[in-house]
Amino acid sequence: MDLVLLCVFLPLVTVAWGQYGDYYYGPYNYGDNDEWVNVYRQGFNFQCPHGQVIVAIRSVFNKKEGSDRLWNYACMPAAQSLGEPTECWWEEINRAGTEWYQTCSNNGLVAGFQSQYFPSVLDREWQFYCCRYSRRCPYSCWDRQWKFIVCRMTEYDCPFQNV
């Protein structure tokens, strides 16, 4: 799949991720020496550089480490047809130990993650960093591996907000 098209497909959105298994998607550059953005049982904050969005996620689960995961992300510049981000924001926090479904509001694309681990529930809370490019809308969405949802983006400004 062409990398530019993949960028357009991504308002990465998440449905409660599966508990077990290692996740690896794509032959992407995950940063310096493919290092993880966190250590087990610790919080982290990851943001793509301005004008870039998340295009791939890598994760490794370890039950002995509090049923936690190591995470890493790959970013790419958003498609030129989307222009520069018009605004960026942090979505509401998804609390640890509860089921959740997350999309970026206002047709935003995911450009970062913030997470904190809670040993009492062996789970993490999450917050998504989202950026809006013009007023493009996701459409033709489908489930991706491990419950990520991927959408195409319209080539025109949308007359409505995706909230």
C-alpha positions, 0 to 999 in steps of 0.5 A: 500500500502506498505510504501516502495513501496510508497517511490519508486512511488514518484517523487511527481510532481505537476500540479496546485492544486485545489483552494478549499478543504482540503487535507489529504493523508495517515496515516503518521507522519507529524512531532511533534504534527502534527503542520503545517509548515507555518501560513497563508500568510507567507512563509516557507521552508521545507526539509526532512532529508538527504536521505528522500523524501516527501511521503505525503502532508496535506493542509487546505484551508481558504478563510478568510485568503487570500485564503491561505493554511496551509501545512504539509509534511511527509518524509520517507527514500528512498528505499534502492535500490535507495542508497544515493542521488547523488545530490540535488538542488532547481528547478526554482521558479514557480511564483504566479498567473500563471498556472504551471506544475512542475516535478523534472528535471533529474529524481529527487525525491521531498525532500522539498518545499519552498513557499512565499505568495503574497497577491496581487494575493492571491497565492503562488510561489513555489520552489521544492527541488529535489534529484537524486538517481543514475539515476533511471527513473520514469515510469508508472505515473498516476494522484493522488488526487488533481493533484499530479502525482505519478510514479514508478521508474526503477530498473536500471540506465536510458540511458537518462535524464528526463528534 
